[in-house]
Amino acid sequence: MAWKFVEHRHPALDDVGTRSYTSVGIPGDPFNVAFVGSEDDLHKKMLAAGWFPADPITLTSSLRIAKDSVFHKPYPDAPVSDLYVKGHKQNYAFEQADGGNPSKRHHVRFWRADRLDAIDRPLWVGAATYDAGVGVSHTTGQITHHIAAQVDQERDKLIADLQRDNDLVLQWIAPFQQQLEGKNGGGDKFITDGRLAVFMVK
């Protein structure tokens, strides 16, 4: 068996910060998960865990999510709004439906960091949050999803789903998040214990 060297901490964690940002630079959702592995690994592991890619934001998908939210119709691949890290929107967003109404869902965004580790693996830093409903943004006045404040619960749910795969190793980075309470770009409150869950392919 060939053994892989696993670093204590991926070097890209020194560069990515701890929060995402809106398109106008307002701090967004806090990072609480990360994945170390290839793009293909990320997709395969998320799909195996029951999380599916979100549709891109288009006029058609935007109208559909609005209609399906009003009429309580399922939309398991509903689009996710864009958040940014160093000027780049999320590379991927995955979600899991919660009932038949797209206004409530589990979801996570991932951004690929620039630096690789000692064995050339990228880091995908992520923010997992639960959409508790649809309403008016506290900061922009636009229609948006509102997240549940306890973001660690969403992180822990994703952990539980991913841990069904015996080919993944979980590592905790603590402390990671300096701000344990705050508001995201939509004005929604968040509370976290500040830990980052990092998954790595064995």
C-alpha positions as CSV (number, residue, x, y, z in Angstrom):
1,M,0.0,0.0,0.0
2,A,1.3,3.5,-0.9
3,W,1.0,6.0,1.9
4,K,0.2,9.6,1.3
5,F,1.8,12.4,3.4
6,V,-0.9,14.4,5.2
7,E,0.0,17.9,6.4
8,H,-1.3,19.2,9.7
9,R,-2.7,22.2,8.1
10,H,-3.2,23.0,4.4
11,P,-1.1,26.0,3.4
12,A,-3.9,27.7,1.5
13,L,-5.8,28.2,4.8
14,D,-3.3,31.0,5.5
15,D,-4.5,32.9,2.4
16,V,-8.3,32.4,2.1
17,G,-9.5,34.4,5.1
18,T,-12.5,33.3,7.1
19,R,-15.5,34.8,5.3
20,S,-17.1,35.1,1.9
21,Y,-18.2,38.5,0.6
22,T,-21.1,39.8,-1.4
23,S,-20.6,41.4,-4.8
24,V,-20.3,44.9,-3.1
25,G,-17.8,43.7,-0.5
26,I,-20.1,43.1,2.5
27,P,-18.9,40.2,4.6
28,G,-21.0,37.1,3.9
29,D,-21.3,33.6,5.3
30,P,-18.5,32.3,7.6
31,F,-16.3,29.4,6.4
32,N,-17.0,26.3,8.4
33,V,-16.0,23.4,6.1
34,A,-13.2,22.6,3.7
35,F,-12.3,19.7,1.3
36,V,-8.8,18.7,0.3
37,G,-8.8,16.8,-3.0
38,S,-9.3,17.1,-6.7
39,E,-12.4,18.6,-8.4
40,D,-13.5,15.2,-9.4
41,D,-13.1,13.9,-5.8
42,L,-15.2,16.8,-4.5
43,H,-18.1,16.1,-6.9
44,K,-18.0,12.3,-6.3
45,K,-18.0,12.6,-2.5
46,M,-20.7,15.3,-2.4
47,L,-23.0,13.3,-4.7
48,A,-22.4,10.1,-2.7
49,A,-23.4,12.0,0.4
50,G,-26.7,13.0,-1.2
51,W,-25.8,16.6,-2.0
52,F,-26.4,17.8,-5.6
53,P,-25.1,20.7,-7.7
54,A,-27.3,23.8,-7.8
55,D,-28.5,25.1,-11.1
56,P,-26.9,28.3,-12.4
57,I,-28.7,31.6,-11.8
58,T,-30.7,32.5,-15.0
59,L,-33.9,34.3,-15.6
60,T,-35.7,30.9,-16.0
61,S,-34.3,29.4,-12.8
62,S,-34.9,32.6,-10.8
63,L,-38.6,32.7,-11.9
64,R,-38.9,29.0,-11.2
65,I,-37.6,29.2,-7.6
66,A,-39.9,32.2,-6.9
67,K,-42.9,30.3,-8.3
68,D,-42.1,27.0,-6.6
69,S,-41.5,28.8,-3.2
70,V,-44.9,30.4,-3.4
71,F,-46.7,27.2,-4.5
72,H,-44.6,24.9,-2.2
73,K,-43.3,22.9,-5.2
74,P,-40.0,21.0,-5.0
75,Y,-37.0,22.3,-6.8
76,P,-34.1,20.1,-5.7
77,D,-31.5,21.9,-7.9
78,A,-32.6,25.4,-7.1
79,P,-29.9,28.1,-7.8
80,V,-27.8,29.6,-5.0
81,S,-26.9,33.3,-5.0
82,D,-23.3,34.2,-5.7
83,L,-20.8,35.0,-2.9
84,Y,-17.1,35.8,-3.5
85,V,-13.7,35.1,-2.2
86,K,-10.9,37.4,-3.5
87,G,-13.2,38.6,-6.2
88,H,-14.2,35.1,-7.5
89,K,-17.6,33.7,-7.0
90,Q,-18.0,30.1,-5.6
91,N,-16.7,27.4,-7.9
92,Y,-19.5,25.1,-6.9
93,A,-22.6,25.0,-4.8
94,F,-24.3,21.8,-3.6
95,E,-27.6,21.4,-1.9
96,Q,-30.0,19.0,-0.3
97,A,-33.7,19.6,-0.3
98,D,-35.6,19.8,3.0
99,G,-39.2,18.9,2.2
100,G,-41.0,20.0,-0.9
101,N,-40.4,23.7,-0.7
102,P,-37.3,25.3,-2.2
103,S,-37.4,28.1,0.4
104,K,-36.0,25.6,2.9
105,R,-32.8,23.7,2.0
106,H,-29.4,22.6,3.1
107,H,-26.6,24.1,1.0
108,V,-22.9,24.7,0.8
109,R,-20.7,26.8,-1.4
110,F,-17.1,25.9,-2.2
111,W,-14.2,28.1,-3.5
112,R,-11.0,26.7,-4.8
113,A,-7.9,28.2,-3.2
114,D,-4.8,29.0,-5.2
115,R,-2.1,27.2,-3.2
116,L,-1.6,23.4,-3.3
117,D,-0.3,21.3,-0.5
118,A,3.0,19.3,-0.5
119,I,1.4,16.5,-2.6
120,D,-0.3,19.0,-5.0
121,R,-3.8,18.8,-3.6
122,P,-6.1,21.9,-3.8
123,L,-8.1,23.2,-0.9
124,W,-11.8,23.9,-1.4
125,V,-13.0,26.2,1.4
126,G,-16.7,26.2,2.1
127,A,-19.6,27.8,3.9
128,A,-22.4,25.5,4.8
129,T,-25.7,27.1,5.9
130,Y,-29.3,26.2,6.1
131,D,-31.9,28.3,4.3
132,A,-34.8,28.7,6.7
133,G,-37.1,30.7,4.5
134,V,-37.4,33.4,1.8
135,G,-37.9,37.1,2.6
136,V,-36.6,40.6,2.0
137,S,-32.8,41.1,2.5
138,H,-32.1,43.2,5.6
139,T,-29.4,45.1,3.7
140,T,-30.5,45.3,0.1
141,G,-34.3,45.1,0.2
142,Q,-34.2,42.3,-2.4
143,I,-36.0,39.0,-2.2
144,T,-33.5,36.4,-0.8
145,H,-33.2,33.3,1.3
146,H,-32.6,33.8,5.0
147,I,-30.2,31.5,6.8
148,A,-30.6,29.9,10.2
149,A,-28.3,31.4,12.8
150,Q,-26.8,28.2,14.1
151,V,-24.5,27.5,11.1
152,D,-22.6,24.8,13.0
153,Q,-25.7,22.6,12.8
154,E,-25.4,22.7,9.0
155,R,-21.7,22.0,9.1
156,D,-22.3,19.0,11.4
157,K,-25.1,17.7,9.1
158,L,-22.7,17.8,6.1
159,I,-20.0,16.1,8.3
160,A,-22.5,13.3,9.2
161,D,-23.4,12.8,5.5
162,L,-19.8,12.8,4.3
163,Q,-18.6,10.4,7.1
164,R,-20.6,7.6,5.6
165,D,-17.7,7.4,3.1
166,N,-14.9,5.4,4.7
167,D,-12.5,6.9,2.1
168,L,-12.4,10.3,3.8
169,V,-10.5,11.6,6.8
170,L,-11.9,14.4,9.0
171,Q,-9.6,17.0,10.6
172,W,-10.6,19.9,12.8
173,I,-8.9,23.3,12.7
174,A,-9.6,25.2,15.9
175,P,-9.7,28.0,16.5
176,F,-10.3,29.1,12.9
177,Q,-13.1,31.6,12.8
178,Q,-12.3,34.7,14.9
179,Q,-15.8,36.2,14.9
180,L,-18.1,33.8,16.6
181,E,-21.2,35.9,16.2
182,G,-22.2,38.4,13.4
183,K,-24.3,39.0,10.4
184,N,-23.9,37.9,6.8
185,G,-24.3,39.9,3.7
186,G,-28.1,39.6,3.8
187,G,-28.2,40.9,7.4
188,D,-28.9,37.4,8.9
189,K,-27.4,36.6,12.2
190,F,-24.9,33.7,12.5
191,I,-23.4,31.9,15.5
192,T,-20.5,29.5,15.4
193,D,-18.0,27.8,17.6
194,G,-15.3,28.9,15.3
195,R,-14.1,25.5,14.2
196,L,-13.4,24.5,10.6
197,A,-14.0,20.9,9.5
198,V,-11.6,19.7,6.8
199,F,-12.2,16.6,4.9
200,M,-9.4,14.8,3.0
201,V,-9.4,11.9,0.7
202,K,-7.3,9.0,2.1
